Each structure stands twice: as C-alpha cells, then as structure tokens.
Amino acid sequence: MTNTEKQILRHCEYAIEADQLTKRFGDFVAVDQVSFGVRPGEVYGWLGPNGAGKTTTIRMLLGLLKPSGGQAAVLGYDPARQTKAMQARVGYMSQLFTLYNDLTARENIRFYGQAYGLSRGDLRQRQAEILAMAGLTGREDTLTANLSGGWKQRLALGCAIVHRPRVVFLDEPTAGVDPISRREFWSLIYSMAEQGVTVMVTTHYMDEAELCQRVGFISQGRLIALDTPARLKETQMRGQVLEISTASADQAMRVLKAAQAGGRLLLDEVALYGAQVHAVVPSAEAFREPILALLQAEGIQVQAIEWIAPTLEDVFISAVKPRG
C-alpha cells in the first residue's frame, strides 16, 4: 500500500461506500437508492436472489457502469471519475469464468500479472504464492481446462489478487462448486481479510452469507436490511420457526400452504428447508399442536415438530415479505 493510499484510508471510515446509488435501464430501476459502507478488512456479504441488483451494484462500484443517481467511493476514489486509479487498487472476480482454458495455471497468472504491470521479479514471487494458495504447486503446467472446478475457482481468485489489491469484489465466486471446495475458498477469503483486505462478496447461498461479518439484503434493487447475521436474526425475523421433520415434506408443505391460503391457520410463511418444512408462526408453543393435528389428519406421519432458531434464509424470507 502506498503512502497516498494510507493517507486516504486514514481519512475514510469505509473502504467501500455507496450513497443513494441508483441505476436505471429505461423505466426499469435495477438498483434503487442504495446506501451502505464497508469497513477496511471487513468481509461484507451482498445477499439476494438472481435479478435483485447484486451484480449491477458491483459493476457501478468498479466503474464499469455509470450510476443514474447517487455516488460511490472505493478507497476514497470515485469509480465514475477516477476509474483507472481505483481499478489499479482493486481486484474483481466475476461470476463468469474468466481464465483462459488453453493456458496453463502458470501462464494465466503470468498473463494477469503482466496486465496489472507487475515487474518480472514481483511476478515471479506472486506466481509462487498464488500457486501455493490455490493448491496447484506441482500442477502449474496443467492446462486450466483440465483443472477441477475448485482448483479453477482458487486460481481465478489468485489471478484477481495477483497485484495485491486492498479491496476485492467477488461476484458469486462459488457458483457451481462442490461444498468442500466452497469451504476451502472461504478459508482463502478470511486469510485475505486477516491481512487487511476488504472483501465484498455477492451470493445467494445462505450458508455463505452466515460466514460474512455483515450482510446486506437486497431485493428488487432495494437494500432492505443490513447488519451482522446474528443481529439480522434478532431484528428482522417476524414470528418463530417450527421445523417439521417428515418423510412427506412436499405433501406437508402443500397441506400447510392450503391451510394458510384458506385462513385455517395463521401461518406467516411455509417453505422447504432441505428435507424439513419450516413454518413461521406467531407463537411456536400455540401453533405446534394445531399443525401436528392438521398433518396427522391428512395421513402425514411427523417424526418431529419443534421450535428452532431461525436460519438466515428464514430471516431473508421474512424481511422481503411486505409488512402489513
């Protein structure tokens, strides 16, 4: 980090900041007056379904899209006006695979290092560091096309940070990667954060959002909640969650949805969560027996029905549901 960057960060509370950031495409508002800040060294999650505005926000912060309104700052730079200076200090890993399959792992690192202007000596050092980080030492001459998905993702991350950026944007970086590789990838994310790198990661995986220090919920272009995962569960959850274990989860959900629609049970939400059904109710104690009786009357055998602490997925569903 240069002395100039250190001076900038000393005067900035946030490494990334958005103030009423807005993007319109004709009459469609993709990002709607979004405001947030990400502190230096923080792992910040940007959580929402496909089409929520996650990638559009990232692209404005990178200077790849011009905002329709509001403003942003990354490391004290305005992405819209100081694009080149800002981009030299940030890393970006898009959700689309950006490595060259016809190059080896070593050649991909060299290509990106040269693109960022690294000296020959520095590039040689970074190449060794990235190969070790990605677990590719000994496989440096393997064609990228022949690498597994997990290795490709770690290599792509290495290429995105070859120039030692202070801020890294990761746009759904583990999409399509197996669970073990995802855990290994997140270990790398926290290793970067421990070195002071700020990480903003978009995801629709709820278990990944749990790993972030703070999470912003975005839905239909609007930021609807922002806090630590624990605080979001405390402040954004309406009602309590009953987890229903049954071999007939699909049938149970249909029965409960019908009872909800018909007004037979005042259920706030019913959704599948893995092999279980989650029913959000005003009171777990008051609704446990009526739900059990209803399911048994429909011939559904229930192994267990019990109150549980809400997952972040439960909280997200509750937060995006209109109040009223």
Secondary structure, 3 states (H helix, E strand, C coil): CCHHHHHHHHCCCCCEEEEEEEEEECCEEEEEEEEEEECCCCEEEEECCCCCCHHHHHHHHCCCCCCCEEEEEECCECCCCCHHHHHCCEEEECCCCCCCCCCEHHHHHHHHHHHCCCCHHHHHHHHHHHHHHCCCCCCCCCEHHHCCHHHHHHHHHHHHCCCCCCEEEEECCCCCCCHHHHHHHHHHHHHHHHCCCEEEEEECCHHHHCCCCEEEEEECCEEEEEECHHHHHHHCCCCEEEEEEECCHHHHHHHHHHHHHCCCCCCCEEEEECCEEEEEECCHHHHHHHHHHHHHHCCCCEEEEEEECCCHHHHHHHHHCCCC
